Amino acid sequence: MNIEKDAKAYMQHKQQSFETHLRNESWKLQRYMEDRLYSSKELDKARECMQEAVLWAEESAKNFGIR
């Protein structure tokens, strides 16, 4: 029984779970916006900013961990 190995595996699972849920929820929000808003440069910018936010959140999780 290696506690360090178990802890590392747990943290990797937690990281992967976070990324999966973050991407799923951001995809839902993107679909919601696209279904309800007209195509425009503002919608394009919103999509771009949302993708950027997901990438920054993933980077933060990798660098600092997840609560």
C-alpha positions in Angstrom: 0.0 0.0 0.0 1.7 3.1 -1.2 0.0 6.3 0.1 1.9 8.6 -2.2 0.8 6.6 -5.3 -2.8 6.5 -4.2 -2.7 10.3 -3.5 -1.3 11.0 -6.9 -3.8 8.8 -8.6 -6.6 10.5 -6.7 -5.4 14.0 -7.7 -5.1 12.9 -11.4 -8.6 11.6 -11.3 -9.8 14.8 -9.7 -8.0 16.9 -12.4 -9.5 14.9 -15.2 -13.0 15.0 -13.7 -12.7 18.8 -13.4 -11.6 19.2 -17.0 -14.4 17.0 -18.3 -17.1 18.7 -16.3 -15.8 22.2 -17.2 -15.8 21.4 -20.9 -19.2 19.8 -20.7 -20.8 22.7 -18.9 -19.1 25.3 -21.2 -20.4 23.4 -24.2 -23.9 23.5 -22.8 -23.6 27.3 -22.3 -22.3 27.7 -25.8 -25.2 25.7 -27.3 -27.6 27.7 -25.2 -26.3 31.0 -26.5 -26.1 29.8 -30.1 -29.7 28.5 -29.9 -31.1 31.8 -28.6 -28.9 34.5 -30.1 -28.6 35.7 -33.7 -25.2 35.1 -35.3 -23.1 38.3 -34.8 -19.6 39.5 -34.0 -20.7 39.8 -30.4 -21.7 36.2 -30.2 -18.4 35.2 -31.9 -16.5 37.3 -29.2 -18.5 35.6 -26.5 -17.6 32.2 -27.8 -13.9 33.2 -28.0 -13.9 34.5 -24.5 -15.6 31.4 -23.2 -13.0 29.2 -24.8 -10.3 31.4 -23.3 -11.9 31.1 -19.9 -11.9 27.3 -20.1 -8.3 27.2 -21.1 -7.3 29.6 -18.3 -9.3 27.6 -15.7 -7.6 24.3 -16.9 -4.2 26.0 -16.6 -5.0 27.3 -13.1 -6.1 23.8 -12.1 -2.8 22.3 -13.4 -0.6 24.9 -11.7 -2.4 25.3 -8.3 -4.6 22.2 -8.0 -8.3 21.9 -7.3 -10.0 22.4 -4.0 
